[in-house]
Amino acid sequence: MPPRPNCEAASAMGSEQVRIRRDIASMSAYTPTTSLDVFAQRLGIAPENLIKLDANENPYGPSPKVVEALAALPNMQVYPDPESGRLRELLADYTGVPAQQILCGAGADELIELILQLFIEPSDVIINTPPTFAMYSFNAPLYHARSVDVYRRADFSLDIEAIQDAVSRHDAKLVFLCSPNNPSGGLIPLEDIKALLELPAAIVVDEAYIEFAESESLAAWVSDRPNLIVLRTLSKWAGLAGLRIGYGLFPRALMPQLWKIKQPYNVNVAADLAARVSLQDIDFLLERVRQLIQQRERLESAFAELPFLSPYPSRSNFVLNRVEGLSAEDFRDRLARAGIIVRYYNNPRLFDHIRISAGKPAQIDRLLDVLRTLPID
């Protein structure tokens, strides 16, 4: 696949005249996945012949009621409600957390940034637990935080004692956790969360995939835990990844401070409407979630029978696999040539791993047919 533009080289041009931050000039760029159309152009394959299983998107898309509502969206020339009041009321019904403790954002990514803005002063430390969602450590230096990595064990479980020690040694203000974890899919045990909540730090638990976990959310804990923040999203279970809509559940004492720093019109009118309509069609959407869970379980069983894949147990809508017998990068490229896009991580802990999202039954049929005939040297 062609390389991304060399942003670092471009930023260095004329640096004597436009003196950008030196730490940004020296940092590496984040490499996101891209759209179906871009993949189609790169691979020379028509979009309708591609199966995109690399970004944990919901292949069923949004509720048909969302599509209908967006087609009739009125007043696009008018700014949205800066408080997302009606949406927060519906989220309160959905989560059981009072609307006064809910803040909406342009995806959970924006809320991660807001948390860093709220807590971090230059040189403050956050605790990151890789392999995990990359945006915690990516955003940290942008807000002048230092990210201290406490690596997960070989089975991707948390090293609780090491986290406790790191918080103490570095006087860390924030601990970012993902449960179910991305990319490994594991759910953090409740006793581990309880132990970490005893720390003198804010504990941020990202529950982007909790609807797929068939487990209780930590939402009910927020009102009683002054240092617990829970992040949620409608990107995955409700099929709204392209509209960027997420929300955070915060201790009541933090809300006045968050309102000070949130951009006033951060949730656009289309995302706000789509989220509200989704929350009024929950049974339909959760049935699709159940279908994706069935396909995830199907993937786990099928992968375990293949000699070159070793899947990890997942409580999300994807499965992480160790690849054996060929490089994971080559494995990704072979699938891409067959029109199937999966996620490869070019970093030390995951260089021999591939993450594959659950899809529709016909998509999984095609994936498994390709894998069963894949030539392994």
Secondary structure per residue as TSV (DSSP state, phi and psi in degrees):
chain	resnum	aa	ss	phi	psi
A	1	M	-	360.0	144.2
A	2	P	-	-66.3	150.0
A	3	P	-	-70.4	154.5
A	4	R	-	-73.1	159.1
A	5	P	-	-55.9	144.4
A	6	N	-	-80.1	84.4
A	7	C	H	-66.3	-35.1
A	8	E	H	-65.3	-41.2
A	9	A	H	-66.2	-40.4
A	10	A	H	-64.8	-38.3
A	11	S	H	-68.3	-25.2
A	12	A	H	-76.4	-20.1
A	13	M	T	-67.1	129.5
A	14	G	T	66.8	26.3
A	15	S	T	-65.3	-23.0
A	16	E	T	-70.7	-28.4
A	17	Q	T	-88.3	-39.3
A	18	V	S	-116.9	97.7
A	19	R	-	-87.5	86.1
A	20	I	-	-73.7	167.7
A	21	R	-	-59.7	131.6
A	22	R	H	-66.5	-33.6
A	23	D	H	-68.0	-33.4
A	24	I	H	-73.3	-38.4
A	25	A	H	-60.4	-30.2
A	26	S	H	-96.2	-8.6
A	27	M	S	-81.6	157.9
A	28	S	-	-84.5	148.4
A	29	A	-	-79.4	145.5
A	30	Y	-	-75.0	138.5
A	31	T	-	-108.5	99.1
A	32	P	-	-83.2	166.3
A	33	T	-	-73.9	171.3
A	34	T	-	-128.4	-171.4
A	35	S	-	-83.4	166.0
A	36	L	H	-62.3	-40.6
A	37	D	H	-64.3	-39.8
A	38	V	H	-67.3	-43.3
A	39	F	H	-59.6	-41.5
A	40	A	H	-60.9	-41.8
A	41	Q	H	-65.7	-42.4
A	42	R	H	-64.8	-40.2
A	43	L	H	-91.4	-11.5
A	44	G	T	69.6	32.3
A	45	I	-	-123.5	137.0
A	46	A	-	-61.3	140.2
A	47	P	G	-52.8	-37.4
A	48	E	G	-69.5	-13.1
A	49	N	G	-100.1	4.5
A	50	L	-	-99.3	147.3
A	51	I	E	-118.1	116.1
A	52	K	E	-99.7	104.9
A	53	L	-	-124.4	36.6
A	54	D	S	-111.2	-12.6
A	55	A	S	-126.4	13.4
A	56	N	-	58.7	27.7
A	57	E	-	-75.9	158.6
A	58	N	-	-86.3	110.4
A	59	P	T	-67.9	-16.5
A	60	Y	T	-78.9	-16.9
A	61	G	-	75.4	-169.5
A	62	P	S	-76.1	173.3
A	63	S	-	-59.2	141.5
A	64	P	H	-55.7	-28.5
A	65	K	H	-67.1	-30.9
A	66	V	H	-67.3	-45.3
A	67	V	H	-59.5	-42.8
A	68	E	H	-64.9	-43.1
A	69	A	H	-66.2	-40.9
A	70	L	H	-67.8	-31.8
A	71	A	H	-64.7	-24.1
A	72	A	T	-111.7	22.2
A	73	L	-	-60.0	119.9
A	74	P	-	-93.0	165.7
A	75	N	-	56.6	42.2
A	76	M	T	-68.4	-13.4
A	77	Q	T	-83.0	-4.4
A	78	V	S	-106.9	138.6
A	79	Y	-	-60.9	149.5
A	80	P	-	-74.1	168.5
A	81	D	-	-62.6	117.5
A	82	P	T	-65.6	-16.5
A	83	E	T	-103.5	-3.4
A	84	S	-	47.2	46.8
A	85	G	H	-60.5	-48.6
A	86	R	H	-67.0	-37.2
A	87	L	H	-65.3	-42.5
A	88	R	H	-64.3	-33.8
A	89	E	H	-65.2	-41.6
A	90	L	H	-67.3	-38.2
A	91	L	H	-65.9	-33.2
A	92	A	H	-63.2	-42.4
A	93	D	H	-63.1	-39.2
A	94	Y	H	-71.9	-39.7
A	95	T	H	-98.6	-20.9
A	96	G	S	81.6	5.9
A	97	V	S	-100.1	134.8
A	98	P	-	-56.4	144.0
A	99	A	G	-57.0	-29.0
A	100	Q	G	-66.2	-12.0
A	101	Q	G	-112.1	16.5
A	102	I	E	-116.5	134.8
A	103	L	E	-128.5	131.6
A	104	C	E	-97.4	152.2
A	105	G	E	-147.7	170.2
A	106	A	S	-78.4	75.9
A	107	G	H	81.0	162.9
A	108	A	H	-64.9	-22.2
A	109	D	H	-57.4	-43.0
A	110	E	H	-64.5	-35.8
A	111	L	H	-69.5	-33.5
A	112	I	H	-59.6	-43.7
A	113	E	H	-63.6	-42.6
A	114	L	H	-62.2	-39.3
A	115	I	H	-63.1	-44.2
A	116	L	H	-62.9	-41.7
A	117	Q	H	-61.0	-38.9
A	118	L	H	-70.4	-39.3
A	119	F	H	-98.7	-32.8
A	120	I	-	-90.3	130.5
A	121	E	-	-111.7	156.8
A	122	P	T	-48.6	130.9
A	123	S	T	81.9	-1.5
A	124	D	-	-63.2	157.2
A	125	V	E	-112.2	139.2
A	126	I	E	-113.9	152.4
A	127	I	E	-102.2	126.2
A	128	N	E	-114.6	148.1
A	129	T	-	-125.6	69.9
A	130	P	S	-72.3	158.8
A	131	P	S	-69.6	128.6
A	132	T	S	-157.2	-172.8
A	133	F	-	-59.0	128.5
A	134	A	T	-73.9	-17.4
A	135	M	H	-71.8	-19.0
A	136	Y	H	-65.5	-52.7
A	137	S	H	-74.2	-27.9
A	138	F	H	-65.5	-44.5
A	139	N	H	-76.4	-26.5
A	140	A	G	-52.3	-54.4
A	141	P	G	-66.3	-24.1
A	142	L	G	-64.5	-25.8
A	143	Y	G	-111.3	23.7
A	144	H	T	66.6	26.7
A	145	A	-	-97.5	154.7
A	146	R	E	-103.0	125.8
A	147	S	E	-95.1	120.1
A	148	V	E	-102.9	121.0
A	149	D	E	-87.4	127.8
A	150	V	-	-115.9	100.1
A	151	Y	-	-68.5	145.4
A	152	R	-	-71.5	161.1
A	153	R	-	-69.9	176.0
A	154	A	T	-59.2	-29.9
A	155	D	T	-90.4	8.1
A	156	F	S	73.1	12.9
A	157	S	-	-78.1	158.9
A	158	L	-	-75.5	144.9
A	159	D	-	-94.6	89.1
A	160	I	H	-61.6	-44.5
A	161	E	H	-63.0	-38.0
A	162	A	H	-67.7	-36.6
A	163	I	H	-65.3	-45.7
A	164	Q	H	-59.4	-42.3
A	165	D	H	-65.5	-40.7
A	166	A	H	-66.5	-40.2
A	167	V	H	-61.1	-42.9
A	168	S	H	-66.7	-47.2
A	169	R	H	-67.5	-35.4
A	170	H	H	-104.6	1.0
A	171	D	T	50.5	47.1
A	172	A	-	-66.2	141.9
A	173	K	S	-90.8	-30.9
A	174	L	E	-133.3	142.1
A	175	V	E	-122.5	120.2
A	176	F	E	-99.0	127.5
A	177	L	E	-130.1	149.3
A	178	C	E	-123.8	123.2
A	179	S	S	-146.4	113.4
A	180	P	S	-59.7	145.7
A	181	N	-	-76.6	142.7
A	182	N	T	-112.1	115.0
A	183	P	T	-108.6	4.4
A	184	S	T	-85.1	-24.5
A	185	G	-	88.4	-3.2
A	186	G	-	-80.6	149.3
A	187	L	-	-96.0	134.9
A	188	I	-	-75.5	126.8
A	189	P	-	-59.3	145.6
A	190	L	H	-62.1	-33.6
A	191	E	H	-66.5	-29.9
A	192	D	H	-69.1	-41.4
A	193	I	H	-61.7	-44.3
A	194	K	H	-60.0	-41.8
A	195	A	H	-63.4	-41.2
A	196	L	H	-72.3	-28.0
A	197	L	T	-69.0	-11.9
A	198	E	T	-79.8	-9.1
A	199	L	S	-75.8	153.6
A	200	P	S	-82.2	57.2
A	201	A	S	-151.1	157.8
A	202	A	E	-79.9	132.5
A	203	I	E	-105.4	116.3
A	204	V	E	-104.6	115.9
A	205	V	E	-109.5	116.0
A	206	D	E	-90.1	110.8
A	207	E	-	-107.2	43.5
A	208	A	T	-56.9	-28.1
A	209	Y	T	-113.7	16.7
A	210	I	G	-64.8	-29.5
A	211	E	G	-62.9	-23.8
A	212	F	G	-89.0	-7.4
A	213	A	T	-84.3	-15.4
A	214	E	T	51.2	45.4
A	215	S	S	-144.4	159.3
A	216	E	-	-70.7	135.6
A	217	S	-	-72.3	159.4
A	218	L	G	-82.8	5.7
A	219	A	G	-53.3	-40.8
A	220	A	G	-66.5	-16.1
A	221	W	G	-84.0	-19.7
A	222	V	G	-61.3	-41.9
A	223	S	G	-66.6	-22.7
A	224	D	G	-103.3	-3.3
A	225	R	-	-122.3	105.4
A	226	P	T	-68.2	-11.1
A	227	N	T	-117.9	19.2
A	228	L	E	-108.1	128.6
A	229	I	E	-122.8	132.1
A	230	V	E	-118.5	128.7
A	231	L	E	-105.7	138.5
A	232	R	E	-135.7	168.6
A	233	T	E	-150.9	158.8
A	234	L	S	-104.9	7.4
A	235	S	S	-62.8	-43.8
A	236	K	S	-88.4	-67.2
A	237	W	T	-67.4	-32.1
A	238	A	T	-97.6	-0.5
A	239	G	S	69.5	34.9
A	240	L	-	-115.9	27.7
A	241	A	G	-56.9	-37.2
A	242	G	G	-72.5	-15.3
A	243	L	G	-96.3	-12.0
A	244	R	-	58.3	83.2
A	245	I	-	-142.7	119.3
A	246	G	E	-139.7	179.4
A	247	Y	E	-155.5	156.9
A	248	G	E	-121.7	145.8
A	249	L	E	-109.0	116.3
A	250	F	-	-121.8	151.9
A	251	P	-	-57.1	143.3
A	252	R	G	-55.4	-36.8
A	253	A	G	-65.8	-22.6
A	254	L	G	-83.7	-20.5
A	255	M	H	-61.1	-44.2
A	256	P	H	-59.3	-34.2
A	257	Q	H	-72.6	-37.8
A	258	L	H	-66.4	-39.3
A	259	W	H	-62.0	-28.8
A	260	K	H	-64.2	-36.4
A	261	I	H	-106.5	-10.4
A	262	K	S	-70.0	136.2
A	263	Q	-	-60.3	138.9
A	264	P	T	-65.9	-33.2
A	265	Y	T	-121.2	48.3
A	266	N	-	-74.7	-26.0
A	267	V	S	-102.8	113.9
A	268	N	-	-72.9	164.7
A	269	V	H	-65.0	-33.0
A	270	A	H	-68.7	-44.6
A	271	A	H	-64.7	-41.9
A	272	D	H	-60.8	-47.4
A	273	L	H	-64.9	-45.2
A	274	A	H	-60.6	-40.5
A	275	A	H	-65.4	-43.1
A	276	R	H	-64.3	-43.4
A	277	V	H	-65.6	-38.4
A	278	S	H	-60.2	-42.3
A	279	L	H	-72.0	-9.1
A	280	Q	T	-102.6	6.2
A	281	D	S	-133.7	41.4
A	282	I	H	-65.1	-43.3
A	283	D	H	-59.5	-42.3
A	284	F	H	-61.7	-46.5
A	285	L	H	-69.8	-37.8
A	286	L	H	-70.5	-24.3
A	287	E	H	-67.0	-38.5
A	288	R	H	-65.5	-37.0
A	289	V	H	-58.7	-44.5
A	290	R	H	-61.4	-38.1
A	291	Q	H	-64.3	-38.8
A	292	L	H	-70.4	-34.4
A	293	I	H	-61.8	-42.0
A	294	Q	H	-60.7	-39.8
A	295	Q	H	-71.9	-34.0
A	296	R	H	-61.9	-45.4
A	297	E	H	-63.4	-36.7
A	298	R	H	-63.1	-43.2
A	299	L	H	-61.3	-45.6
A	300	E	H	-57.6	-45.1
A	301	S	H	-66.7	-43.7
A	302	A	H	-68.0	-41.2
A	303	F	H	-63.3	-37.1
A	304	A	H	-64.8	-20.6
A	305	E	T	-89.0	-9.3
A	306	L	S	-91.2	134.8
A	307	P	T	-69.3	-17.1
A	308	F	T	-105.5	3.9
A	309	L	E	-127.2	137.0
A	310	S	E	-125.8	101.4
A	311	P	E	-80.2	149.4
A	312	Y	-	-97.2	146.2
A	313	P	-	-59.3	136.3
A	314	S	-	-126.9	144.6
A	315	R	S	-118.9	29.4
A	316	S	S	-128.7	-156.4
A	317	N	S	-107.7	32.4
A	318	F	E	-153.4	167.0
A	319	V	E	-133.5	128.7
A	320	L	E	-93.0	137.3
A	321	N	E	-130.0	140.9
A	322	R	E	-84.3	134.3
A	323	V	E	-101.3	132.0
A	324	E	-	-128.2	147.0
A	325	G	S	93.1	-15.7
A	326	L	S	-159.0	165.6
A	327	S	-	-72.1	148.7
A	328	A	H	-64.2	-33.7
A	329	E	H	-65.2	-42.6
A	330	D	H	-65.3	-39.7
A	331	F	H	-58.5	-47.3
A	332	R	H	-57.5	-45.8
A	333	D	H	-66.9	-36.4
A	334	R	H	-64.6	-41.8
A	335	L	H	-66.0	-38.4
A	336	A	H	-61.6	-40.7
A	337	R	H	-65.0	-22.8
A	338	A	T	-89.9	4.0
A	339	G	T	86.6	19.4
A	340	I	E	-121.6	121.9
A	341	I	E	-101.6	123.0
A	342	V	-	-127.7	171.7
A	343	R	E	-102.4	125.9
A	344	Y	E	-115.4	139.0
A	345	Y	-	-113.2	117.5
A	346	N	-	-92.4	69.1
A	347	N	S	-142.9	160.7
A	348	P	T	-56.2	-40.1
A	349	R	T	-77.8	-17.1
A	350	L	T	-127.1	12.4
A	351	F	T	-61.6	-23.9
A	352	D	T	-108.3	28.6
A	353	H	E	-123.5	153.6
A	354	I	E	-134.2	135.2
A	355	R	E	-108.1	131.9
A	356	I	E	-127.0	125.3
A	357	S	E	-79.3	152.4
A	358	A	-	-71.5	143.9
A	359	G	-	-130.9	-169.2
A	360	K	-	-68.6	158.0
A	361	P	H	-53.6	-42.4
A	362	A	H	-66.5	-34.4
A	363	Q	H	-66.7	-41.0
A	364	I	H	-69.4	-35.3
A	365	D	H	-56.0	-48.2
A	366	R	H	-66.2	-42.7
A	367	L	H	-57.1	-48.5
A	368	L	H	-68.4	-34.0
A	369	D	H	-62.0	-42.9
A	370	V	H	-65.0	-44.4
A	371	L	H	-64.9	-36.1
A	372	R	H	-72.5	-17.1
A	373	T	T	-113.2	10.3
A	374	L	-	-70.5	123.8
A	375	P	-	-72.8	123.8
A	376	I	-	-114.0	122.2
A	377	D	-	-67.5	360.0
